[in-house]
């Protein structure tokens, strides 16, 4: 009995330590991604996916481009043929005669983080892809320290993604956020000089600023790829047995 009680206490202590570690990780912001995959995904054979222009609340073209650049390298690991947002935008303009379709898609994504079934069918037909992938920018911010402030500059992004196929089925969604801090900025470090800007003159301290958006997006999208539905490997025909059987 004593041995059983001792084992139970050890097991409880182990589980408690694990729970505390998980809670600590959550508190530190390490578990920031939420994924959902359709049960039908295993029966669907996608070949190509079009990345649509990222939807931002202020129509930030720079953010759209940053996301396209960061999405490319991890997306190539999925095995699909990808059509990136710059090309998708150009093809949709030609197919629908202007920017009206892009504005409509942006409004839909800003509302639901995805395109609806009818829109997905029309987009896939125009782009000749098996599916479209949308990204909604929830948070896009860089915090810089003033020359007389002490603290750490930071860059934060918050994104939602949705994969919808050519029949209008929602196949996969993701929601994630990431923050990366720069080096400590000390107010008493002194200045090296001044520079002119649209707001007048600014002190130059020689200290580091907020991380580039690519430094934050790259690991975020790499995490997403651990859940993103990969293209099934092509089946290799079985080798006939000797004698043709």
C-alpha positions as CSV (number, residue, x, y, z in Angstrom):
1,X,0.0,0.0,0.0
2,X,2.8,2.4,0.9
3,X,4.5,1.7,-2.4
4,X,1.2,2.4,-4.3
5,X,0.7,5.7,-2.4
6,X,4.2,6.7,-3.1
7,X,3.8,6.0,-6.8
8,X,0.5,8.0,-6.8
9,X,2.2,10.9,-5.1
10,X,5.0,10.9,-7.6
11,X,2.5,10.7,-10.5
12,X,0.5,13.6,-9.1
13,X,3.6,15.7,-8.6
14,X,4.7,15.0,-12.2
15,X,1.3,16.0,-13.6
16,X,1.2,19.1,-11.4
17,X,4.6,20.1,-12.6
18,X,3.6,19.6,-16.2
19,X,0.4,21.6,-15.7
20,X,2.3,24.5,-14.2
21,X,4.8,24.4,-17.0
22,X,2.1,24.5,-19.6
23,X,0.4,27.4,-17.7
24,X,3.7,29.2,-17.6
25,X,4.2,28.7,-21.3
26,X,0.7,30.1,-22.0
27,X,1.4,33.1,-19.7
28,X,4.7,33.8,-21.5
29,X,2.7,33.9,-24.8
30,X,4.4,30.8,-26.3
31,X,1.1,29.1,-27.2
32,X,-0.5,31.7,-29.4
33,X,-1.8,29.7,-32.3
34,X,-5.3,28.1,-32.8
35,X,-5.9,25.8,-35.7
36,X,-8.9,24.0,-37.1
37,X,-8.9,21.4,-39.9
38,X,-12.0,20.1,-41.7
39,X,-12.7,16.4,-41.3
40,X,-13.1,16.3,-45.1
41,X,-9.5,17.4,-45.7
42,X,-8.2,13.9,-45.9
43,X,-10.5,13.1,-48.9
44,X,-9.7,16.3,-50.8
45,X,-6.8,16.4,-53.3
46,X,-5.7,20.0,-53.8
47,X,-3.1,20.8,-56.3
48,X,-2.7,24.5,-56.2
49,X,-3.5,27.4,-53.9
50,X,-3.7,31.1,-54.5
51,X,-2.6,33.5,-51.7
52,X,-4.9,36.5,-51.9
53,X,-3.8,40.0,-50.8
54,X,-3.7,40.3,-47.1
55,X,-6.7,42.3,-45.7
56,X,-5.7,45.2,-43.4
57,X,-8.1,47.7,-41.8
58,X,-6.2,50.6,-43.2
59,X,-5.4,49.1,-46.6
60,X,-1.7,48.9,-45.8
61,X,0.1,47.9,-49.0
62,X,3.4,47.6,-47.2
63,X,2.0,45.1,-44.7
64,X,0.4,43.1,-47.6
65,X,3.8,42.9,-49.3
66,X,5.6,41.9,-46.0
67,X,3.2,39.0,-45.5
68,X,3.6,37.8,-49.1
69,X,7.4,37.7,-48.8
70,X,7.2,35.9,-45.4
71,X,4.6,33.4,-46.5
72,X,6.6,32.2,-49.5
73,X,9.4,30.1,-48.0
74,X,7.3,28.1,-45.5
75,X,4.5,27.7,-48.0
76,X,6.8,25.9,-50.4
77,X,7.2,23.1,-47.9
78,X,3.5,22.1,-48.4
79,X,4.0,20.6,-51.8
80,X,1.3,22.8,-53.5
81,X,1.8,25.0,-56.5
82,X,1.3,28.5,-55.0
83,X,0.1,31.6,-56.7
84,X,1.2,34.5,-54.6
85,X,-0.8,37.7,-53.9
86,X,1.0,40.0,-56.4
87,X,0.1,37.6,-59.3
88,X,-3.3,36.8,-57.9
89,X,-4.1,40.6,-57.7
90,X,-3.0,41.1,-61.3
91,X,-5.0,38.1,-62.6
92,X,-8.1,39.1,-60.8
93,X,-8.0,42.6,-62.1
94,X,-7.8,41.3,-65.7
95,X,-10.5,38.7,-65.1
96,X,-13.0,41.1,-63.5
97,X,-12.0,44.4,-65.2
98,X,-10.5,46.4,-62.3
99,X,-10.2,46.6,-58.6
100,X,-13.9,46.1,-57.7
101,X,-13.4,42.4,-57.0
102,X,-10.4,43.1,-54.8
103,X,-12.3,45.6,-52.8
104,X,-15.2,43.2,-52.4
105,X,-12.9,40.4,-51.3
106,X,-11.1,42.7,-48.8
107,X,-14.4,43.7,-47.2
108,X,-15.5,40.0,-46.9
109,X,-12.2,39.0,-45.3
110,X,-12.2,41.9,-42.9
111,X,-15.7,40.7,-41.7
112,X,-15.2,36.9,-41.6
113,X,-11.4,36.3,-42.1
114,X,-12.4,34.2,-45.2
115,X,-14.2,34.4,-48.5
116,X,-17.7,32.9,-48.8
117,X,-18.5,29.9,-50.8
118,X,-19.7,31.6,-54.0
119,X,-16.8,34.0,-54.0
120,X,-14.3,31.2,-53.5
121,X,-15.7,29.4,-56.6
122,X,-15.5,32.5,-58.7
123,X,-11.9,33.3,-57.5
124,X,-10.7,29.7,-58.1
125,X,-12.2,29.7,-61.6
126,X,-10.5,33.0,-62.5
127,X,-7.2,32.0,-61.0
128,X,-7.3,28.3,-62.1
129,X,-6.4,27.0,-58.6
130,X,-7.8,24.4,-56.4
131,X,-8.2,26.7,-53.4
132,X,-7.6,30.3,-52.1
133,X,-6.0,31.3,-48.9
134,X,-6.8,34.5,-47.1
135,X,-5.0,36.4,-44.3
136,X,-6.7,39.0,-42.1
137,X,-4.3,41.3,-40.2
138,X,-5.7,41.9,-36.7
139,X,-2.7,43.5,-35.2
140,X,0.3,45.2,-36.9
141,X,2.4,47.4,-34.7
142,X,5.9,48.6,-34.0
143,X,6.8,50.4,-30.8
144,X,9.9,52.5,-30.9
145,X,11.6,54.2,-27.9
146,X,12.1,57.9,-27.9
147,X,15.7,59.1,-27.4
148,X,14.8,60.0,-23.8
149,X,12.9,56.8,-22.9
150,X,14.0,53.6,-21.3
151,X,12.5,50.3,-22.4
152,X,12.4,47.7,-25.2
153,X,11.1,48.5,-28.7
154,X,8.9,45.7,-30.0
155,X,7.1,44.5,-33.1
156,X,3.7,42.7,-32.8
157,X,1.6,41.0,-35.4
158,X,-1.8,39.2,-35.1
159,X,-3.2,37.3,-38.0
160,X,-6.0,35.0,-39.0
161,X,-5.9,32.7,-42.1
162,X,-8.5,30.6,-43.9
163,X,-8.2,28.0,-46.7
164,X,-11.3,27.6,-48.9
165,X,-11.4,25.2,-51.9
166,X,-13.0,25.7,-55.3
167,X,-16.3,24.2,-54.2
168,X,-16.6,26.7,-51.4
169,X,-15.7,24.3,-48.5
170,X,-13.8,25.8,-45.6
171,X,-10.8,23.4,-45.1
172,X,-8.5,25.0,-42.6
173,X,-8.2,28.0,-40.3
174,X,-5.5,29.5,-38.2
175,X,-5.2,32.3,-35.7
176,X,-2.0,33.5,-34.3
177,X,0.0,36.3,-32.8
178,X,3.7,37.0,-32.1
179,X,5.7,39.7,-30.5
180,X,9.5,40.2,-30.7
181,X,11.4,42.7,-28.6
182,X,14.5,44.6,-29.5
183,X,17.4,45.4,-27.3
184,X,17.0,47.5,-24.2
185,X,17.0,51.2,-24.9
186,X,18.5,53.4,-22.2
187,X,17.5,57.0,-21.8
188,X,20.8,58.0,-20.4
189,X,22.9,56.6,-23.2
190,X,23.5,60.0,-24.8
191,X,23.0,61.0,-28.3
192,X,25.2,60.8,-31.4
193,X,23.5,63.6,-33.3
194,X,20.2,64.6,-34.8
195,X,18.4,63.8,-38.0
196,X,15.6,65.6,-39.9
197,X,12.2,64.2,-40.4
198,X,8.7,65.3,-41.4
199,X,8.1,66.1,-37.7
200,X,11.2,68.2,-37.3
201,X,14.5,66.9,-35.8
202,X,15.1,63.6,-33.9
203,X,17.9,62.6,-31.7
204,X,20.1,59.7,-32.9
205,X,21.3,57.4,-30.1
206,X,22.9,54.5,-31.9
207,X,20.7,52.0,-30.1
208,X,18.7,49.3,-31.7
209,X,15.1,49.7,-32.8
210,X,12.1,47.5,-33.1
211,X,12.7,44.2,-35.0
212,X,11.7,44.0,-38.7
213,X,8.3,42.5,-39.5
214,X,10.0,39.7,-41.3
215,X,11.7,38.6,-38.1
216,X,8.3,38.2,-36.5
217,X,6.3,36.8,-39.4
218,X,8.9,34.1,-40.4
219,X,8.6,32.0,-37.2
220,X,4.9,32.6,-37.0
221,X,4.3,31.2,-40.4
222,X,6.7,28.3,-39.8
223,X,4.6,27.4,-36.8
224,X,1.5,27.5,-39.0
225,X,3.0,25.1,-41.4
226,X,3.1,22.4,-38.7
227,X,-0.7,22.3,-39.0
228,X,-1.3,23.4,-42.6
229,X,-2.7,20.5,-44.7
230,X,0.2,19.2,-46.8
231,X,-0.3,17.8,-50.2
232,X,-0.4,14.0,-50.1
233,X,2.6,12.3,-51.7
234,X,1.9,10.8,-55.1
235,X,1.2,7.1,-54.8
236,X,3.8,4.9,-56.4
237,X,2.4,2.0,-58.4
238,X,3.1,-1.4,-56.8
239,X,5.9,-3.3,-58.5
240,X,4.5,-6.4,-60.2
241,X,5.6,-9.7,-58.7
242,X,7.7,-12.0,-60.9
243,X,5.6,-13.7,-63.4
244,X,3.3,-10.6,-63.8
245,X,1.1,-11.2,-60.7
